[in-house]
Amino acid sequence: MNAIETILLNFSEIRRRSIKLWEGIPEEHYHWKPDEKAMSVIEMIRHVLEGEHLFHQIIEKRGNLGDYPSPWENLEYSDLKNELDFAESYREEFLMMIKSLDETDLENIRIDRSEVNQNKKLGDYLNRIAYHEAVHTGQMLAYLRTLGVKRPLIWD
């Protein structure tokens, strides 16, 4: 397995586990959040899905996103199925971009995000994107523990 295949497997596994977790959340808890400054359950799901697209755009631009309008802007929150359906084409585009890379791109392409004082190799940046979703999966597990909701077994 080469580096590109490993990165794709990592993204696939993280998303599979996220979806398994999200599908186990009763809809009556979608708008729950631990405090007023936190994201609600459905907001966090959207944040993960939209965030991946925004990260993809940052990669395409090799850095700062600028005033890029998100396709999720002004989109009403709904249920998990609609959120996943809306994000599906953007997810496919993101994965196709990764599949189109050469292994040397992981070292040679730089993502320069001067707005946050960050300059990373593409391989490093892709791993940070995966980490973002994984962190929110852990955060969602904590939400469910706080709610007293049975947590799906994602460690299969």
C-alpha positions as CSV (number, residue, x, y, z in Angstrom):
1,M,0.0,0.0,0.0
2,N,1.5,3.4,-1.0
3,A,1.0,6.7,0.8
4,I,-1.9,7.8,-1.3
5,E,-3.8,4.5,-0.7
6,T,-3.0,4.8,3.1
7,I,-4.4,8.4,3.2
8,L,-7.6,7.3,1.3
9,L,-8.0,4.3,3.7
10,N,-7.7,6.6,6.7
11,F,-10.3,9.0,5.3
12,S,-12.6,6.1,4.5
13,E,-12.3,4.6,7.9
14,I,-12.8,7.8,9.8
15,R,-15.9,8.7,7.8
16,R,-17.3,5.1,8.2
17,R,-16.9,5.4,11.9
18,S,-18.4,8.9,12.0
19,I,-21.4,7.8,10.1
20,K,-21.8,4.8,12.4
21,L,-21.8,7.2,15.3
22,W,-24.1,9.7,13.7
23,E,-26.6,7.1,12.8
24,G,-26.9,6.1,16.4
25,I,-27.9,9.5,17.6
26,P,-31.7,9.8,18.2
27,E,-33.1,12.8,16.2
28,E,-34.6,14.3,19.3
29,H,-31.0,15.1,20.4
30,Y,-30.0,16.8,17.1
31,H,-30.3,20.3,18.6
32,W,-28.8,19.6,22.0
33,K,-25.5,21.2,22.9
34,P,-23.6,21.2,26.3
35,D,-23.7,25.1,26.5
36,E,-24.7,28.1,24.6
37,K,-21.2,28.6,23.0
38,A,-21.0,25.0,21.8
39,M,-22.2,23.5,18.5
40,S,-25.3,21.4,18.6
41,V,-25.2,17.8,17.5
42,I,-26.5,18.6,14.0
43,E,-24.2,21.7,13.8
44,M,-21.2,19.6,14.5
45,I,-22.1,17.0,11.9
46,R,-22.5,19.8,9.4
47,H,-19.2,21.4,10.5
48,V,-17.4,18.1,9.8
49,L,-19.0,17.7,6.3
50,E,-18.6,21.3,5.3
51,G,-15.1,21.5,6.8
52,E,-13.9,18.8,4.6
53,H,-15.1,20.7,1.5
54,L,-13.5,24.0,2.8
55,F,-10.2,22.2,3.4
56,H,-10.4,20.8,-0.1
57,Q,-10.8,24.4,-1.4
58,I,-7.8,25.5,0.6
59,I,-5.8,22.7,-1.0
60,E,-7.0,23.7,-4.5
61,K,-6.0,27.3,-3.8
62,R,-2.7,26.1,-2.1
63,G,-3.6,28.3,0.9
64,N,-5.9,30.9,2.1
65,L,-9.6,30.4,1.4
66,G,-10.4,34.1,1.1
67,D,-14.0,35.0,0.8
68,Y,-15.1,31.7,-0.8
69,P,-18.8,31.3,-0.4
70,S,-19.7,27.9,1.1
71,P,-22.4,25.8,-0.6
72,W,-23.8,25.2,2.9
73,E,-24.3,29.0,3.4
74,N,-28.0,29.7,4.2
75,L,-28.8,26.0,4.0
76,E,-31.3,24.9,6.7
77,Y,-30.3,22.2,9.1
78,S,-32.3,19.0,8.6
79,D,-31.6,15.4,9.3
80,L,-28.6,13.2,8.9
81,K,-29.7,11.7,5.6
82,N,-30.1,15.1,4.0
83,E,-26.8,16.4,5.4
84,L,-25.0,13.3,4.0
85,D,-26.8,13.5,0.7
86,F,-25.9,17.2,0.3
87,A,-22.2,16.5,1.1
88,E,-21.8,13.4,-1.1
89,S,-20.7,15.1,-4.3
90,Y,-18.3,17.3,-2.5
91,R,-16.8,14.2,-0.7
92,E,-16.4,12.4,-4.0
93,E,-14.6,15.5,-5.5
94,F,-12.3,15.6,-2.5
95,L,-11.4,11.9,-2.7
96,M,-10.9,12.1,-6.5
97,M,-8.5,15.0,-5.9
98,I,-6.5,12.8,-3.5
99,K,-6.6,9.9,-6.0
100,S,-5.2,12.2,-8.7
101,L,-2.1,13.0,-6.6
102,D,1.3,11.6,-7.2
103,E,3.2,10.5,-4.0
104,T,5.8,13.3,-4.7
105,D,3.0,15.8,-4.4
106,L,2.6,14.9,-0.7
107,E,6.1,16.3,-0.1
108,N,6.4,19.0,-2.8
109,I,3.0,20.8,-2.7
110,R,2.9,23.4,0.1
111,I,-0.3,24.7,1.7
112,D,0.5,28.2,2.8
113,R,-2.2,29.6,5.1
114,S,-0.7,32.9,6.1
115,E,-4.0,33.9,7.7
116,V,-3.3,31.4,10.5
117,N,0.5,31.4,10.3
118,Q,0.6,27.9,8.8
119,N,2.7,26.5,6.1
120,K,2.5,22.7,5.6
121,K,3.4,20.0,3.1
122,L,0.3,18.6,1.5
123,G,0.8,15.2,3.1
124,D,0.9,16.8,6.5
125,Y,-2.2,18.9,5.7
126,L,-4.2,15.9,4.5
127,N,-3.5,14.2,7.8
128,R,-4.6,17.3,9.7
129,I,-7.9,17.2,7.8
130,A,-8.5,13.6,8.9
131,Y,-7.6,14.5,12.4
132,H,-10.2,17.3,12.5
133,E,-13.0,14.8,11.8
134,A,-11.6,12.3,14.3
135,V,-11.5,14.9,17.0
136,H,-15.1,15.8,16.4
137,T,-16.0,12.1,16.6
138,G,-14.5,11.9,20.0
139,Q,-16.3,15.1,21.0
140,M,-19.6,13.7,19.8
141,L,-19.0,10.6,21.9
142,A,-18.7,12.8,24.9
143,Y,-21.9,14.6,24.0
144,L,-23.7,11.2,23.9
145,R,-22.2,10.2,27.3
146,T,-23.4,13.5,28.8
147,L,-26.9,12.9,27.4
148,G,-26.9,9.3,28.7
149,V,-27.5,8.0,25.2
150,K,-26.1,4.6,24.3
151,R,-23.0,5.1,22.2
152,P,-22.6,3.0,19.0
153,L,-19.5,0.7,19.1
154,I,-17.3,2.4,16.5
155,W,-14.1,0.5,17.5
156,D,-14.8,-2.6,15.4
